[in-house]
């Protein structure tokens, strides 16, 4: 009887210990593990890899060169009006016909030719023709050249050639341009092109004919 009571007491003791032990949870399944993983923010899921931006700039064309860049050097080198002191270039006369007569104050042929040029100029007055006389005496003063022109009644533009300008004209037209007694002269057309060098004393009618041909 005593033994039976001890067995009952032992059973009750074991039952009490079992009720106080924490419940054992069933192992978590793989599906539950997946579901419990943190979800990436929607913005991260939709983000696409960024393409590198090109640093190449669009090719730009070079600016067009100025119109003077296409002209020969002798048309862009400066000259000085012996009377007024104003600076000019032949490029300033674009669109006009220009009669150019290299000369020297000591040259009698030049004086005769310039007399015929004066007559032609009077007949062409108001027709937009420009007349320029160029002294190949690069060491003469502008004052002396202006006095020569005034003394002979030559009322158009006279200028003393600079060494650079004389060299440029020689390169373009040949050495004859530096020989005043041969009365060298040429014309610049309205489009900026020039005739070949002409020599010899000519009448005013011949000069006008050459000018009309240059005007087209």
C-alpha positions as CSV (number, residue, x, y, z in Angstrom):
1,X,0.0,0.0,0.0
2,X,2.8,2.4,0.8
3,X,4.6,1.5,-2.4
4,X,1.5,2.3,-4.5
5,X,1.2,5.8,-2.9
6,X,4.9,6.5,-3.7
7,X,4.3,5.6,-7.4
8,X,1.3,7.9,-7.6
9,X,3.3,10.8,-6.0
10,X,6.2,10.3,-8.4
11,X,3.8,10.3,-11.3
12,X,2.2,13.6,-10.2
13,X,5.7,15.1,-9.7
14,X,6.7,14.2,-13.3
15,X,3.5,15.6,-14.7
16,X,4.0,18.9,-13.0
17,X,7.6,19.2,-14.4
18,X,6.3,18.5,-17.9
19,X,3.6,21.3,-17.7
20,X,6.3,23.8,-16.6
21,X,8.7,23.0,-19.6
22,X,8.4,25.4,-22.6
23,X,6.4,24.0,-25.5
24,X,8.6,22.6,-28.3
25,X,7.7,24.3,-31.6
26,X,7.6,22.4,-34.8
27,X,10.5,23.0,-37.1
28,X,9.9,25.9,-39.6
29,X,9.3,24.7,-43.2
30,X,11.3,25.9,-46.3
31,X,8.2,27.7,-47.6
32,X,7.9,29.6,-44.4
33,X,11.5,30.6,-44.5
34,X,11.1,32.1,-48.0
35,X,8.0,34.0,-47.0
36,X,9.8,35.6,-44.0
37,X,12.7,37.0,-46.1
38,X,12.6,40.8,-46.3
39,X,11.1,42.2,-49.5
40,X,13.2,44.7,-51.4
41,X,11.5,48.1,-51.9
42,X,9.6,48.4,-55.1
43,X,11.8,51.3,-56.3
44,X,14.9,49.0,-56.0
45,X,13.2,46.1,-57.9
46,X,12.2,48.4,-60.8
47,X,15.5,50.3,-61.1
48,X,17.4,49.6,-64.3
49,X,21.2,49.9,-64.7
50,X,22.1,53.4,-65.7
51,X,23.8,53.7,-69.1
52,X,27.0,55.8,-69.0
53,X,26.5,59.2,-70.5
54,X,28.6,60.1,-73.5
55,X,31.1,62.9,-73.0
56,X,31.6,63.4,-76.7
57,X,30.4,66.7,-77.9
58,X,28.9,67.1,-81.4
59,X,31.5,68.1,-84.0
60,X,31.3,71.8,-84.8
61,X,32.3,73.1,-88.2
62,X,35.1,75.6,-88.4
63,X,33.9,79.2,-89.0
64,X,34.1,80.3,-92.5
65,X,37.2,82.4,-93.2
66,X,36.8,86.1,-93.8
67,X,36.3,87.1,-97.5
68,X,39.6,88.9,-97.4
69,X,41.4,85.6,-96.8
70,X,40.6,84.6,-100.4
71,X,42.1,87.9,-101.9
72,X,45.7,88.2,-103.0
73,X,48.0,90.0,-100.7
74,X,48.3,93.2,-102.8
75,X,44.6,93.8,-102.4
76,X,44.7,93.7,-98.6
77,X,47.9,95.6,-97.9
78,X,47.2,99.2,-96.8
79,X,48.0,102.3,-98.8
80,X,47.8,105.9,-97.8
81,X,46.2,108.7,-99.9
82,X,49.0,111.2,-100.5
83,X,46.6,114.1,-100.3
84,X,44.3,113.2,-97.5
85,X,46.4,110.8,-95.4
86,X,43.5,108.3,-95.4
87,X,44.4,104.6,-95.4
88,X,42.7,102.3,-97.9
89,X,43.1,98.9,-99.6
90,X,42.0,97.8,-103.0
91,X,39.6,95.4,-101.3
92,X,37.7,98.5,-100.1
93,X,36.6,99.0,-103.8
94,X,34.8,95.7,-104.0
95,X,32.0,95.9,-106.6
96,X,33.7,98.7,-108.5
97,X,36.1,98.8,-111.5
98,X,39.5,100.2,-110.6
99,X,42.1,101.5,-113.0
100,X,45.6,101.2,-111.5
101,X,48.7,103.0,-113.0
102,X,52.1,102.4,-111.4
103,X,54.3,105.5,-112.1
104,X,57.2,107.7,-111.1
105,X,57.4,111.5,-110.8
106,X,60.6,111.6,-113.0
107,X,59.1,109.5,-115.8
108,X,58.0,111.5,-118.9
109,X,56.1,108.5,-120.3
110,X,54.2,108.3,-117.1
111,X,53.2,111.9,-117.3
112,X,51.9,111.5,-120.9
113,X,50.0,108.3,-120.0
114,X,48.5,110.0,-116.9
115,X,47.3,112.9,-119.1
116,X,45.3,110.4,-121.2
117,X,44.0,108.8,-118.0
118,X,42.8,112.2,-116.9
119,X,40.8,112.6,-120.1
120,X,39.3,109.1,-119.8
121,X,38.3,109.9,-116.2
122,X,36.5,113.0,-117.2
123,X,34.5,111.1,-119.8
124,X,33.6,108.4,-117.3
125,X,32.6,110.8,-114.5
126,X,29.8,109.5,-112.4
127,X,30.0,105.9,-113.7
128,X,31.6,104.4,-110.6
129,X,35.1,103.9,-111.9
130,X,38.0,104.4,-109.5
131,X,41.4,105.6,-110.6
132,X,44.6,105.0,-108.5
133,X,48.1,106.0,-109.3
134,X,50.9,104.3,-107.4
135,X,54.4,105.7,-107.1
136,X,57.1,103.0,-107.4
137,X,59.5,105.5,-105.7
138,X,59.0,104.0,-102.3
139,X,61.2,106.7,-100.7
140,X,59.3,109.7,-102.0
141,X,57.2,111.6,-99.5
142,X,53.5,111.8,-99.7
143,X,53.8,115.6,-99.7
144,X,56.0,115.6,-102.8
145,X,53.7,113.1,-104.6
146,X,50.6,115.1,-103.8
147,X,52.4,118.3,-105.2
148,X,53.3,116.4,-108.4
149,X,49.6,115.3,-108.9
150,X,48.3,118.8,-108.2
151,X,50.8,120.5,-110.4
152,X,49.8,118.3,-113.4
153,X,46.0,118.5,-112.7
154,X,45.7,114.8,-111.8
155,X,42.7,114.9,-109.4
156,X,42.4,111.2,-108.5
157,X,44.0,109.1,-105.7
158,X,47.8,109.0,-105.6
159,X,49.7,106.8,-103.1
160,X,53.3,105.9,-102.4
161,X,54.0,102.1,-102.6
162,X,55.4,100.6,-99.5
163,X,58.2,98.0,-100.1
164,X,55.8,95.2,-99.0
165,X,53.2,96.4,-101.5
166,X,55.7,96.8,-104.3
167,X,56.9,93.3,-103.6
168,X,53.4,91.9,-103.6
169,X,52.6,93.6,-106.9
170,X,55.8,92.3,-108.4
171,X,55.0,88.7,-107.4
172,X,51.5,89.1,-108.9
173,X,52.3,90.9,-112.1
174,X,56.0,90.5,-112.8
175,X,59.0,92.8,-112.7
176,X,57.7,95.1,-115.5
177,X,55.4,96.7,-112.9
178,X,58.5,98.3,-111.5
179,X,59.5,99.8,-114.8
180,X,57.6,103.1,-115.1
181,X,58.7,104.1,-118.6
182,X,56.9,101.0,-119.9
183,X,53.7,102.6,-118.5
184,X,52.5,99.5,-116.8
185,X,48.8,99.4,-115.7
186,X,46.1,96.9,-114.9
187,X,42.4,96.9,-113.9
188,X,40.5,95.3,-111.1
189,X,37.1,94.0,-112.1
190,X,34.0,94.4,-109.9
191,X,34.3,90.7,-108.8
192,X,37.8,91.4,-107.4
193,X,39.7,89.6,-110.2
194,X,42.4,91.6,-112.1
195,X,43.5,91.8,-115.7
196,X,47.0,91.0,-116.8
197,X,49.5,93.8,-116.8
198,X,49.2,96.1,-119.8
199,X,52.1,98.3,-121.1
200,X,52.5,101.1,-123.5
201,X,51.1,104.6,-123.8
202,X,47.4,104.5,-124.8
203,X,44.9,107.0,-125.9
204,X,41.9,107.9,-123.6
205,X,39.6,106.0,-126.0
206,X,41.8,102.8,-125.6
207,X,41.7,103.3,-121.8
208,X,37.9,103.6,-121.8
209,X,37.6,100.5,-123.9
210,X,39.7,98.6,-121.5
211,X,37.6,99.9,-118.6
212,X,34.3,98.9,-120.3
213,X,35.7,95.4,-121.0
214,X,36.6,95.0,-117.3
215,X,33.1,96.2,-116.2
216,X,31.6,93.5,-118.4
